[in-house]
Amino acid sequence: MSNSSIPVRKFDAVIVGAGGSGLRAAIQLSEGGLKTAVLSKVFPTRSHTVAAQGGVSASLGNSEEDHWHWHMYDTVKGSDWLGDQDAIEYMCRMAPEVVVELEHFGMPFDRTDEGKIYQRPFGGHMSNFGEKPVRRACAAADRTGHAMLHALYQRNVRANTQFFVEWMALDLIRDESGQVLGVIALEMETGEVVAFHAKATIFATGGAGRIYYSSTNAFINTGDGLGMAARAGIALEDMEFWQFHPTGVAGAGVLITEGVRGEGGILRNSDNERFMERYAPNAKDLASRDVVSRAMVTEINEGRGCGPNKDFVLLDITHLDPATIMKRLPGIREISIQFAGIDPIQAPIPVVPTCHYQMGGIPTNYKGQVVAADGVPVKGFYAAGEVACASVHGANRLGTNSLLDLLVFGKSSGDSVIEDLATGKVAHQDLPENFAERTLARLHRLNTQTGGSDVNETRLELQRTMQKHCGVFRFKDMLAEGVAKIVEIEKAVARTEIKDKSQVWNTARVEALELDNLIEVAKATLVSAEARKESRGAHVRDDAPDTAENPNGRDDANWHKHTLWQREGSSLSYKPVTMTPLTVETIALKTRSY
Amino acid sequence: MATSTMEFKIYRYDPDRDAAPYMQDISVQVDFEIDRKLLDILTRLKGKDDTLSYRRSCREGICGSDAMNINGKNGLACLTDIRDLKQPVVLRPLPGLPVIRDLIVDMTQFFKQYHSVKPYLINDSPRPERERLQSPEERDELNGLYECILCACCSTSCPSFWWNPDKFVGPAGLLNAYRFIADTRDEATNERLDDLEDPYRLFRCHSIMNCVDVCPKNLNPTRAIGKIKEMMLRRAI
């Protein structure tokens, strides 16, 4: 029993986050008859999955021949061989099943003339092991994430899932043995703090793109699950790998889907040159995202950027049939008019690489169970979606694999919970003494801090530091300086002050608590990046250049391994990449080119 | 840098501190060359006064969080261009729903009506191994319906919803009802029509069309409601 003075509510399972992966997991648990609580900072359909545009990948082969094994090859190659091949095989094999299931849930996919799910080309999607582009991205116009999130929410309405809307989870509860027993959460409307005591806890809290100044991510993407996990002693995996999406609207950061290039869009520099032909002669504008982003920054750095400050390139679809744009890319047209003041039917869109996705996260296996460094599951703890690192994305994620990830691992984590509860592997354990002490102390500190640091300014400082010191290209000295800066910012985060002390809907308090999470993610990112002395996927350093011995600067002899960052002492350790798939042959290490 | 002052009047109410709501006058320095959207200005104001409370998330008009009443008309702060606004800019919470704090309203009633239309695909036929087929033309019937972001701009601008929020489904709910009626994969059309054939649930709509006027996604709930009525009529003949 506990002497902590907060109310306790008991459930079979608690899911934190109601985006794609949380909602997919919730369907399994609700339809499986478990007493489940789903917590979300926002009403479920406001989760950031809603902003995904281009598609979800599955080798349905609706327009041309495709195979899950080719999808697997593309994903391994896209990951620059850092992805775990058992998890990648699992995801690619499951893809057709989970996408068809989603269609049965009511997802309004676009259709081919035969009435099948419409598929479009996307970056890095190739047939026959890298030979030529293939149509694999299943799409609902350029609103695939919106259509998917609503379909998943609607299925949960049907399943009577119990939601706790506008509740923010603050900390994970673990006992002496390390077993996870639920979370402590804050109800935003009342300011009440409540423990959710569960046999199983699934984290589906999404990404943390708000550690960067310029990000496609929503305000809510503050890495809450990562912060909670780190504070509870769970290591974070491969946090140095962040995807910069090639096409964020210059200045605004709002995403323009890769589906634009899938439909025939072309990137141009100030000479009106289709410059991707030089960087990726085969895949061109549809090369992997890290490759395209680096090419764009190189063009800008070499003076071939556009605009008065030569600080962006152009995404051109003026050659496409306006009817195609209206049918396949209507949302993009709206965004471009709204945020760039440009109708893309008439003029090209100014774009820059923008922070978009975190490849790393809480280490899991392909069953969605959180694992320790030795691969042994942490009892009672599961994670899926962007917060998790299975690892299917390795050093660079392929476009549309994020939506697939959250369907596949949302489902598998839910199935694992059902199985682990049924077999008695996890059951209710007593809450430890003073389980809420640390959380309540944190809240008390925040409520009573005087002469402290400003939340808004501290967050901006953090975001600018990440942008400057850990961007598309990384520099040895800048990384080291960045680590020192983040350590300073961490001190400011520890003494944030809010003026608003109200109980009811206190967004100042929420933002301060989010900053507690952002700092853990930023630190994990910089420390992991500084230490990885090679270039791989999205992590490219000046002191690891392209050489004959290490093509693209990738150093497999020393760095073909996953990073694990521990908050305690900010220490690093490493674990091997799983090279053995479940049923097929290993996809052997190879130099990556498009 | 051409900065100028912009005047705001913002509805403020914190139940912990205020006996009654009041309108707060605030001036902000803006640069019309750089500053674009109302949400950017609100973010700046919040940076100075952290007690100012409103919902926001995606900042690109797809999540539906930051709906509010802007100069008397409902809209999303993130899609509202500040250059188009008459000053002083008057910001109020969405009308017709209980205010929790500042610009944050209690949306329970709105979502209750959405949930009441069974907003999910009903098809109890055995599931095929592959996708259920739907022609591109059949799929096109869902355009203008499935894009709803549940921001509540429409329902909270509808006088019929203000008067009977517990009985009238409202434009958002009805648009979503028709989204499933119009879906060739859905098998519950008759039950859905039965459920709506009611003096309040559907027929409180008097085609005032405020919903069409305010929808930030340019959807047309009145048209969807008309289609439902048409189907009922055809069914009755």
Interface residues (C-beta under 8 A of the other chain):
Chain A: V42 F43 T45 R46 S47 H48 V50 A51 L60 V100 E103 H104 F105 G106 P108 F109 D110 R111 T112 D113 E114 G115 K116 I117 A140 R143 H146 A147 H150 A151 Q154 R155 V157 R158 E189 A218 F219 I220 A252 V254 L255 G331 E334 I335 Q338 F339 V455 N456 E457 I498 K499 D500 S502 Q503 V504 W505 N506 T507 A508 E511
Chain B: D14 P15 D16 R17 R36 K46 G47 D49 D50 T51 S53 Y54 R55 R56 S57 C58 R59 E60 G61 I62 C63 G64 S65 L79 I100 R101 D102 I104 M107 F111 H115 K118 P119 Y120 L121 N123 R127 E129 R130 E131 R132 L133 Q134 S135 P136 E138 R139 L142 Y146 E147 I149 L150 F180 D183 R185 D186
